[in-house]
């Protein structure tokens, strides 16, 4: 299977975008709400703050993406696009 | 205009107070049945059902050839740590958009990154909700008289869906709207 690889320049740009987005999510989050959640949901919300990945976060929580999204919104964690 | 919609876009857009503009902007929105399978909340199910009933949202007839493309694409993108995990339905959407020449509606960072570098899929146009709002302005579906009006609509989306558009993305969009307003 042929390898398709992004350039180093793109990887650096993405790294910076990821850093900025993570900071926005950390600042915006309702940490009191997050701390009150059951362990799996809490872990999923913290993962989402760090990585911004709704799919994996939903899997950690044992929920569908749609269900996790409801909790994300209540936790005031934005999707950064 | 034809579009392809992914699960997260559908989930988010269904919560937007101006969600009706999507069906005015697009004649047809293609969706894979596995994308519909990810939709669970009442608001999204009701919205997707209404689009299906109107004939705007239509199931894409997935083929064996599409499945071969999926296996190839999955192997190419799954090993890159800077690309957020792409679930099967997201990759299916990308393939549908490529094969149908439709605009892919997605706010999945992973999808946007794939089209930034992948030699084959870089020809796919991927729009965020911000792009949809901007295009709706040009087509008179959202009336704006100034940059402030445009930003107000963008803010509505951000509030309704709890999203935050990157500053550079908004600046580029505002720049284009400004040029359009000047005629």
HADDOCK unambig.tbl for C-alpha pairs under 7 A between the chains (distance, minus, plus):
assign (segid A and resid 3 and name CA) (segid B and resid 76 and name CA) 6.23 0.50 0.50
assign (segid A and resid 4 and name CA) (segid B and resid 76 and name CA) 6.02 0.50 0.50
assign (segid A and resid 4 and name CA) (segid B and resid 118 and name CA) 6.66 0.50 0.50
assign (segid A and resid 6 and name CA) (segid B and resid 117 and name CA) 5.48 0.50 0.50
assign (segid A and resid 14 and name CA) (segid B and resid 82 and name CA) 6.97 0.50 0.50
assign (segid A and resid 53 and name CA) (segid B and resid 84 and name CA) 6.10 0.50 0.50
assign (segid A and resid 64 and name CA) (segid B and resid 38 and name CA) 6.57 0.50 0.50
assign (segid A and resid 65 and name CA) (segid B and resid 38 and name CA) 6.77 0.50 0.50
assign (segid A and resid 66 and name CA) (segid B and resid 11 and name CA) 6.48 0.50 0.50
assign (segid A and resid 66 and name CA) (segid B and resid 38 and name CA) 6.95 0.50 0.50
assign (segid A and resid 66 and name CA) (segid B and resid 39 and name CA) 5.94 0.50 0.50
assign (segid A and resid 66 and name CA) (segid B and resid 40 and name CA) 5.85 0.50 0.50
assign (segid A and resid 66 and name CA) (segid B and resid 41 and name CA) 6.09 0.50 0.50
assign (segid A and resid 67 and name CA) (segid B and resid 40 and name CA) 6.90 0.50 0.50
assign (segid A and resid 67 and name CA) (segid B and resid 41 and name CA) 6.60 0.50 0.50
assign (segid A and resid 73 and name CA) (segid B and resid 162 and name CA) 6.13 0.50 0.50
assign (segid A and resid 78 and name CA) (segid B and resid 162 and name CA) 5.12 0.50 0.50
assign (segid A and resid 78 and name CA) (segid B and resid 163 and name CA) 4.76 0.50 0.50
assign (segid A and resid 78 and name CA) (segid B and resid 164 and name CA) 5.96 0.50 0.50
assign (segid A and resid 79 and name CA) (segid B and resid 162 and name CA) 6.71 0.50 0.50
assign (segid A and resid 79 and name CA) (segid B and resid 163 and name CA) 4.63 0.50 0.50
assign (segid A and resid 79 and name CA) (segid B and resid 164 and name CA) 6.01 0.50 0.50
assign (segid A and resid 80 and name CA) (segid B and resid 163 and name CA) 5.96 0.50 0.50
assign (segid A and resid 80 and name CA) (segid B and resid 164 and name CA) 4.79 0.50 0.50
assign (segid A and resid 80 and name CA) (segid B and resid 165 and name CA) 5.76 0.50 0.50
assign (segid A and resid 80 and name CA) (segid B and resid 166 and name CA) 6.63 0.50 0.50
assign (segid A and resid 81 and name CA) (segid B and resid 107 and name CA) 6.33 0.50 0.50
assign (segid A and resid 81 and name CA) (segid B and resid 109 and name CA) 6.83 0.50 0.50
assign (segid A and resid 81 and name CA) (segid B and resid 164 and name CA) 6.39 0.50 0.50
assign (segid A and resid 81 and name CA) (segid B and resid 165 and name CA) 5.00 0.50 0.50
assign (segid A and resid 81 and name CA) (segid B and resid 166 and name CA) 5.84 0.50 0.50
